[in-house]
Amino acid sequence: MLTMTADRRAVLVGAAAALAAARASVAQTARPAIERLIASMTPEEKAGQLTILPAATQATPATAVNPASTPGTAEEQAALARAGRLGAVFNAADPAWHRRMQDAALASRLKIPLLFAADVIHGFKTVFPVPLAEAASFDPELARRTARVAAEEATAAGIAWNFAPMVDVARDARWGRGVEGAGEDVWLSERFAEARVRGFQGARGLADAQAMCATPKHFAAYGAATAGLDYNGADVPERVLREVYLPPFRAGFRAGAAATMAAFNTIDGVPAHGNAWLLTELLRREWGFQGLVVSDYTGDMELIAHGLARDERDAARLAILAGVDMSMASRFYLDHLPGLVASGEVPVARVDEAVRRVLELKAALGLFDDAFGRLRAPGEPPRARALAREAARGAIVLLKNDGVLPLSKAGRRIALIGPFAGGPADLNGPWTVFGDPGEAVPLDAGLRAAMADASALSVVRGCAAEAAIPGGIAAAVAAARAADVVVLAIGESERMSGEAQSRTEIVVPAPQMALAEAVAAVGKPVVVALRNGRALALDGAVARANAILVGWFLGAQTGTALADVIFGDVSPSGRLPVSFPQRSGQAPFWYSRERTGRPPLTLKPGEEYKARYREALHEAAYPFGHGLTYGDIVYDALDTGGGRLVWDGRLEVAATVRNRGRAAAVETAQLYIHDRAASIVRPIRELKGVRRVALAPGASARVTFMLTRADLRFIGRDLKPVAEPGLFDVWIAPSATTGVQGTFELVRAG
Ligand code: BGC
């Protein structure tokens, strides 16, 4: 058994408690000194501590990930630091510049060190699969390990604060930023949130030279952008907010995350940056969150464009009063807080509270003891290639296979066709700020290295991601004719997902579809190797291919990992963390949908007056949780342990999983529940556990899950968690629409 649920959670809770204790003790010993500092600070110095700017150094590609801003020159930023008017900088990893900036801060009147932050989203120098791809492993421990390595590499470059993990539940595949999170499911997002926080922050406390403060973002409901359009408002009732969008944040905070970032979007008409209910009432008073709230990039400034604030000064006032402690990129706090305090519009106590949080974080990170501690790492760690390959292999999902896969390494001529067949582009995926693009292994190189005769591989691009190439299709067809099998490397380019990359249709772009149709018409077996940052609605020759692999953006080891799976050195084990619908128009589409009053119980085409589209049933083409292996796995003998879960008791649910195939496999067994009748309409199914089991050919294993009342809770009409007695369906399943099913009853004791 590879991954546990309850046991793993116990470890997580233990680590989180240790981390919280370590942070509390650092903060406690530093507290008197922090209070003395605050008492001696001018309003300008306080505003400075509450300001973070994009690094003004040329030695960073980071400017590419944000809109143009006016960070000023490196000289100007150093002067600000020397004047004690800058709290933090982000997205640069240049030791000389770092030392210069930190020296300037330490030469300031109060010698408060600068905090160096960055977006380390899926690896630092070693680029791991994009977060959505890692979620496809259904293995949070893998994500913890890659986050740990990312932290080791980033801290060696002086970075102490990470703007990750993104924990936004994303159910509309049109939204481009789903690629940064863990997909559509609440339970899975919670597990990945806590694993990544633990990985970034490490187990030795934040003061450790290899610890990097984690920032679950974007608080909150950024993933619920209406119509999947980035920056759109979220139309989310508070009950749904609490049941779906908030739990991964809670999980991240419980794992010890010391910061969070406000979201760009509105909820019920109020942008997060001006939302005192969200950032103060709920986050502070109800949850007791002690960490730092940073704005998103110019998030306070955007209150003007939203129409919530009249002008810059008003925006700064609204943001600080709502609960945004630190302002990113806009300089609004720097420019306006002193005046707002002087006029009494912002109480000095509120500013002091925010400054206290910044200083406590700096103290917890050990910066007051040794501002250069992280930079003292004995050289850059070597690239973690083996882990990058393991993570990439684990992320690949086999959607369908008529037996064409795995391919033989010898004796077959392979035509590798498509815009993602080779070349250094589109391997690392969005939000690769610091990775070395030359390091990533393209697909053609990976295949060639594994083949007995490298000359048996022909490579033709055929078209670009979103444009035809003159003669491209003809060349591709010729290559397909001369080959025994075609590998079609198609999908989305790196720029088609990520921030501000919403799509109206989640399809393979038309020029690539034309290529796919022409190549398929040749009649050779076709293996589709998708590159994608979101769920796609597959159609035509792509949907009809003999095999389909979902390859996401796999990072540094793209080619090697895909070759490992394509040639059968490893059996694919990834599972879909997002449902693949049949058509784009089904978006937003997710598996744990609310039951309607008119479910299409019989799946007869043309059935009237049911919750279905004219053109398609509202079902997935490939459901959440789906993913084939090279084994042949069957589920059997569900045992619901007597079928009674007593109020404070536990219920063991088990099934047998057997590999009747000829290849070894890792099977990801999933536990789903469904509440038959409740005071709130419940989802069709909800994931409650995952177990990964290694199965040799012919082997079987009994997978067991332990359910308690806590697993059956939902947010009730009074906005409080509740579990209600009654009958539940339960499945142990290879996906969200299959599996062996039984029932049990939750009964009150006595
Ligand atoms: C993104 C954040 C990111 C920040 C800094 C913003 O545009 O929404 O996720 O951390 O930029 O790069």
Residues whose N, C-alpha, C, O or C-beta is under 5 A from the ligand:
A	BS01	BGC	V65 D119 F163 D296 Y297
